[in-house]
Amino acid sequence: MNAAALRAVDWFARRRVLVLGEAMLDSYLFGDSTRLCQEAPVPVVAVRERHDHPGGAANTAMNLAALGCQVDLLSVVGDDGEGHRLTRLLAQRGVGTGMIAVQQRRQTLVKHRVMNGDRLVVRFDQGDTQAIGPDVERLLLDRLSSSLPDVEALVISDYGYGVVTDRLVARLEALQARLRRLIALDARDLTRYRAAGITVVKPNFEEATRLAGTTMSHATRSRADAAIGAGEALLQATGARIAAITLDRDGAVVMERGRPAYRTYAEPADQSRAAGAGDTYIGAFALALSVGTPTTVAADVASAAASVVVARAGTAACTADDLRRRLQEAPSSRSSSDGRACTANGRKPAPDDWAPAAGHGTGWRSAEALALADEGDERRDRDDVGARRAPALHQA
């Protein structure tokens, strides 16, 4: 399966992806503390340096650019220093910033993290979270309508901070009825996109069981078993074809309509290093699907990308070369939910003659189709398939 994953990575540069959601600035204040504050029993941190990184939907876009595809970010920032800084950082990292709207008197979202050495002391947030203004909303509506036909995939990173309004969701539903683009969704409220033709959603365990109306019982052996039990109801509640239910240290359970559950496992990682890994995961997953990889291959690609950034401090990006190295290091088989060694939880691995699909669709192509794709074959598969697996992170 790793051979198929590596082949998919080679095709990333041929894809264009649109990211929609809240752009944020992740700011890290690094320092040291040798004493407690006199006003309260808290450490006094002498800050010596500050590092800023794109966060939220901006981090998703940055990681997609690092993986080699063409990516544009559709979002809103304020007319302030933080907004200008974020836009410059994105441009430096190869993200298209022409669709980022600037709203006067809106404060850009920033998450500040104060670090005492390598330990997170406190996080404090700033920025406006109310709905964007009507003029800016109209601008985003026009840009969504004009750009969606030209991309292979849309990634939505909706933190509920006012950028993705109800009118934008309604416009997306209307566009999807005609275009049927691949959409990967990470949102606090997954159900509001139920009619938008979503390909894949990624709730955490608590979100999944809440949406499915299920709970852990004494008869349930593990959270993975409970997640599997919630899968069908979750798919119905969200309207998605795929749901990747993340389980933190226990990995993830991937549910796909008409397929058996696919259990994957996460590598242990310091939670303080997990900032932004979920953004990396959804971007890599969507990009892998956009070149036509099967569900299990896309899951391995996304998992590998997330594991790269979790191993690094702060908000990091995974490049295509990073991903290739990680895939080459990783074992080519997974374990099923009952512990038996197998590939993709009993599913057949991707065949060696798998070939990426041309155009805007996803699906399987024969080896002979690869030559046609190289010649600009415009045939489109409309099968919205995929899955996600990575260190289990939810938006905060």
Residue pairs with C-beta under 8 A, 6 or more apart in sequence:
1 296
1 297
1 300
1 332
1 333
1 343
1 344
1 349
1 350
2 300
2 327
2 328
2 330
2 332
3 332
3 350
3 352
4 293
4 294
4 297
4 349
4 350
4 351
4 352
4 354
5 288
5 293
5 297
5 300
5 301
5 304
5 327
6 324
6 327
6 328
7 354
7 356
8 288
8 291
8 293
8 297
8 298
8 301
8 356
9 67
9 68
9 301
9 320
9 323
9 324
9 327
11 291
11 356
12 67
12 68
12 69
12 287
12 291
12 320
13 68
13 69
13 320
14 69
14 291
14 356
15 69
15 70
15 152
15 153
15 287
15 290
15 291
16 69
16 70
16 71
16 72
16 150
16 151
16 152
17 64
17 69
17 70
17 71
17 72
17 151
17 152
17 153
17 154
17 155
17 283
17 286
17 287
17 290
18 71
18 72
18 74
18 147
18 148
18 151
18 153
18 154
18 155
19 57
19 60
19 61
19 64
19 71
19 72
19 73
19 74
19 75
19 154
19 155
19 156
19 157
19 283
20 57
20 74
20 75
20 144
20 154
20 155
20 156
20 157
20 158
20 163
20 164
20 168
21 56
21 57
21 60
21 75
21 155
21 156
21 157
21 158
21 159
21 163
21 164
22 56
22 57
22 75
22 109
22 157
22 158
22 159
22 161
22 162
22 163
22 164
23 54
23 55
23 56
23 57
23 58
23 73
23 75
23 76
23 77
23 86
23 90
23 100
23 108
23 109
23 163
24 54
24 55
24 56
24 57
24 58
24 59
24 86
24 108
24 109
24 110
24 111
24 127
24 159
25 52
25 53
25 54
25 55
25 58
25 82
25 85
25 86
25 89
25 108
25 109
25 110
25 111
26 52
26 53
26 54
26 55
26 59
26 110
26 111
26 113
26 275
26 276
26 314
26 315
27 50
27 51
27 52
27 53
27 110
27 111
27 112
27 113
28 50
28 51
28 52
28 53
28 113
28 115
28 314
28 315
29 45
29 47
29 49
29 50
29 112
29 113
29 114
29 115
30 47
30 48
30 49
30 50
30 51
30 115
31 45
31 46
31 47
31 48
31 49
31 114
31 115
31 116
32 45
32 46
32 48
32 116
32 117
33 43
33 44
33 45
33 46
33 116
33 121
34 44
35 43
35 44
36 42
36 43
36 44
37 43
37 44
43 116
43 121
45 114
45 115
45 116
45 121
47 114
51 314
52 85
52 86
52 89
53 59
53 62
53 89
53 276
53 314
53 315
53 316
54 61
54 62
54 86
54 89
54 90
54 93
54 95
54 315
55 109
55 111
55 275
55 276
55 279
55 315
56 109
56 157
56 159
56 279
57 73
57 75
57 155
57 157
57 163
57 279
58 73
58 75
58 86
58 89
58 90
58 95
59 276
59 279
59 280
59 315
59 317
60 155
60 157
60 279
60 280
60 282
60 283
61 71
61 72
61 73
61 90
61 95
61 283
62 89
62 90
62 93
62 95
62 317
63 279
63 280
63 283
63 284
63 305
63 309
63 317
63 318
64 71
64 95
64 155
64 283
64 284
64 286
64 287
65 71
65 93
65 94
65 95
66 93
66 94
66 317
66 318
66 319
66 320
67 283
67 284
67 287
67 305
67 318
67 319
67 320
67 323
68 319
68 320
69 287
69 290
70 96
71 94
71 95
71 96
72 95
72 96
72 97
72 98
72 99
72 147
72 151
73 90
73 95
73 96
73 97
73 99
73 100
74 99
74 100
74 140
74 143
74 144
74 147
75 99
75 100
75 101
75 163
76 100
76 101
76 102
76 103
76 106
76 132
76 136
76 140
76 163
77 83
77 86
77 87
77 100
77 101
77 102
77 103
77 106
77 108
78 102
78 103
78 104
78 105
78 106
78 107
78 108
78 127
78 128
79 102
79 103
79 104
79 105
79 106
80 107
80 108
82 107
82 108
82 110
82 127
83 102
83 108
86 108
87 97
87 100
90 97
90 100
91 97
93 317
99 143
99 147
101 132
101 136
101 139
101 140
101 143
103 132
103 133
103 136
106 128
106 132
106 133
107 126
107 127
107 128
108 127
109 125
109 126
109 127
109 128
109 129
109 161
110 125
110 126
110 127
111 123
111 125
112 123
112 124
112 125
112 126
113 120
113 122
113 123
113 275
114 120
114 121
114 122
114 123
114 124
115 121
118 272
118 313
119 272
120 272
127 161
128 161
128 162
129 160
129 161
129 162
130 162
131 137
131 162
131 165
132 140
132 162
132 163
132 165
137 165
137 167
137 168
140 163
140 168
141 167
141 168
141 171
144 168
144 171
144 172
144 175
145 171
145 175
148 154
148 172
148 175
148 179
148 181
149 179
151 181
151 360
152 181
152 182
152 290
152 359
152 360
153 181
153 182
153 183
153 184
153 286
153 287
153 289
153 290
154 172
154 181
154 182
154 183
154 184
154 286
155 183
155 184
155 186
155 282
155 283
155 286
156 164
156 183
156 184
156 185
156 186
156 187
156 193
157 186
157 187
157 279
157 282
157 395
158 164
158 185
158 186
158 187
158 188
158 189
159 187
159 188
159 395
160 187
160 188
160 189
164 187
166 192
169 192
169 193
169 196
172 193
172 196
173 195
173 196
173 197
175 181
176 183
176 196
176 197
177 197
179 360
180 197
180 361
180 382
180 384
181 197
181 360
182 199
182 286
182 289
182 290
182 360
182 361
182 362
182 384
182 386
183 196
183 197
183 198
183 199
183 200
183 384
184 199
184 200
184 202
184 282
184 285
184 286
184 289
184 386
184 388
185 193
185 198
185 200
185 201
185 202
185 240
186 201
186 202
186 278
186 279
186 282
186 395
187 193
187 201
187 395
188 395
190 201
190 203
190 207
190 211
190 237
190 238
190 240
191 211
191 237
191 238
193 238
193 239
194 237
194 238
194 239
195 239
196 239
197 239
197 384
198 238
198 239
198 240
198 241
199 240
199 241
199 242
199 289
199 384
199 385
199 386
200 240
200 241
200 242
200 243
200 244
200 285
200 286
200 289
200 386
200 387
200 388
201 234
201 238
201 240
201 242
201 243
201 244
202 243
202 244
202 245
202 246
202 278
202 281
202 282
202 388
203 211
203 234
203 243
203 245
203 246
203 394
204 245
204 246
204 247
204 248
204 392
204 393
204 394
205 223
205 226
205 227
205 245
205 246
205 247
205 248
205 392
207 394
208 227
208 230
208 234
208 243
208 245
209 215
209 216
209 226
209 227
209 230
211 230
211 233
211 234
211 237
211 238
212 229
212 230
212 231
212 233
212 234
212 237
213 233
214 226
214 229
214 230
214 233
215 226
216 223
216 226
217 226
220 226
220 229
222 250
223 247
223 250
224 247
224 250
224 251
224 253
224 263
224 337
225 337
227 245
227 247
227 253
227 255
228 253
228 255
228 261
228 337
230 245
231 243
231 245
231 253
231 255
231 261
232 255
234 243
234 245
234 255
235 241
235 242
235 243
235 255
235 257
241 256
241 257
241 384
241 385
241 386
242 254
242 255
242 256
242 257
242 295
242 385
242 386
242 387
242 388
243 254
243 255
244 252
244 253
244 254
244 255
244 285
244 299
244 387
244 388
244 389
245 252
245 253
245 254
245 255
246 252
246 278
246 390
246 391
246 392
246 393
246 394
247 253
247 266
247 392
248 266
248 391
248 392
249 266
249 268
249 392
250 265
250 266
250 392
251 263
251 264
251 265
251 266
251 389
251 392
252 263
252 264
252 266
252 388
252 389
252 390
252 392
253 261
253 262
253 263
253 264
253 337
254 261
254 262
254 263
254 264
254 295
254 299
254 387
254 388
254 389
255 261
255 262
256 262
256 295
256 385
256 387
259 295
259 347
260 345
260 346
260 347
261 337
261 345
262 295
262 296
262 299
262 344
262 345
262 347
262 387
262 389
263 334
263 335
263 336
263 337
263 345
264 299
264 303
264 334
264 389
265 334
265 335
266 303
266 307
266 390
266 391
266 392
267 307
267 310
267 391
269 307
269 310
269 311
269 391
273 310
273 311
273 312
273 313
273 314
274 310
274 391
274 393
275 314
275 315
276 309
276 315
276 316
277 306
277 309
277 310
277 390
277 391
277 393
278 306
278 390
278 391
278 393
278 394
278 395
280 305
280 306
280 308
280 309
280 316
280 317
280 318
280 390
281 302
281 303
281 305
281 306
281 388
281 389
281 390
281 391
281 393
282 302
282 388
283 305
284 301
284 302
284 304
284 305
284 306
284 318
284 323
285 298
285 299
285 301
285 302
285 386
285 387
285 388
285 390
286 386
287 301
288 297
288 298
288 301
288 302
288 386
289 298
289 362
289 385
289 386
290 362
291 356
291 357
291 362
292 354
292 355
292 356
292 357
292 361
292 362
292 363
292 364
292 365
292 381
293 301
293 350
293 354
293 356
293 362
294 350
294 354
294 364
294 385
295 385
295 386
295 387
296 343
296 344
296 345
296 347
296 349
296 350
296 387
297 350
297 354
298 386
298 387
298 388
299 386
299 387
299 388
299 389
300 327
300 330
300 389
301 323
301 327
302 388
302 389
302 390
303 389
303 390
304 323
304 326
304 327
304 330
305 318
305 322
305 323
305 326
305 390
306 318
306 390
306 391
307 326
307 390
307 391
308 316
308 318
308 322
308 323
308 326
309 315
309 316
309 317
309 318
310 391
318 326
332 343
332 349
333 341
333 342
333 343
334 342
334 343
334 344
334 345
335 341
335 342
336 342
336 345
336 346
337 345
343 349
353 366
353 367
354 364
354 365
355 365
355 366
355 367
355 369
355 370
355 373
356 365
356 370
356 373
357 363
357 364
357 365
357 369
357 373
357 379
357 380
357 381
358 372
358 373
358 376
358 377
358 378
358 379
358 380
359 377
359 378
359 379
359 380
359 381
360 380
361 379
361 380
361 381
361 382
361 383
362 381
362 383
362 384
362 385
362 386
363 381
363 382
363 383
363 385
364 381
365 373
365 381
369 377
372 379
